[in-house]
Every structure is written in structure tokens, then in C-alpha cells.
Amino acid sequence: MKVAHYLEMLRKANLKVTPKREAIIRFFLQKGRYFTPEEVWITLKRRFRKLGFPTIYRNLRELEEIGILIRINRPDQRLYYAICRLGKEREHHHFVCQKCGRVSEVEFCNFKDIAKDIERELGCKITSHFMQIEGFCSECR
């Protein structure tokens, strides 16, 4: 995906296209892996001298809410984000390389079949699910 696609997502969500938001999107697109808010802040502070950490944190959360970024769960319990190339429109999951941190989309999901069994067994109604697949990418195997 190109930057223009993500900037259009911002506009559709009624968020301003600011230089800082665009820089965050470009950062994740160029790197292709997950990062902590602190890592993003340290990198972008070189370009935006008066960039505060709360600004980065707030923007990362907003970008996650509209589907530009995803939150990555890691065993160290720290907060990580990565670019989501498919957004919220298409059902998918993410593969996270445990060695290099690269994040890839997985467009296969058969959870609807499993959800029916769970709902029947528990008498509940499932409204969403989250799955993160981990392992070693083709370069790190």
C-alpha cells in the first residue's frame, strides 16, 4: 500500500492529515515491523524537535482505532504497533516473526465456523475475536 491510501483512511475517519501523522505512517511503511511508542518517538523526534511523547502515543492509538495500525502482543507485556496493510474492511490476522519482528497479513480466517460451535456450547454471542500468529519468517527460519 502507498501512503496516499492511508491518508485517505485518515480523511474518511474525519482526522486531519498532519505532518506528524503522515510521518508515523511513513515510518511504519518503510520499516515493515513492529515498534514501541518510545522507538517511534525517538526516531521522529529528530525531524520534529518539539514532538512530545503523549502526541506520539495519542496518534498511535488513533491510527489503531481506524485500522491503519495494529497492536502487537509480545511476551514482555510492552506495547507494540505495526502497520496494517488490509485495514478493518477485510477479515484477516497477522503473522509476527519472533526473530526480526516483521509483521505479515494472513487473509485466511475460518473463525465463523468455530464461533458457531462456541456459541452453541456456551450459549453466548461472539462479536469479535483476535488472533496473532507467531513463528519465524522465511528469512529467519
VENTAVEN-V848057 format. One record per helix or strand of 3 or more residues. SS is the DSSP state (hx for helix, st for strand). FROM is the first residue (numbers start at 1). TO is the last residue. If there is no record, write none. Layout:
# VENTAVEN-V848057
SS FROM TO
SS FROM TO
This chain:
# VENTAVEN-V848057
hx 3 12
hx 19 31
hx 37 45
hx 53 65
st 69 72
st 80 83
st 93 97
st 102 106
hx 111 122
st 132 135
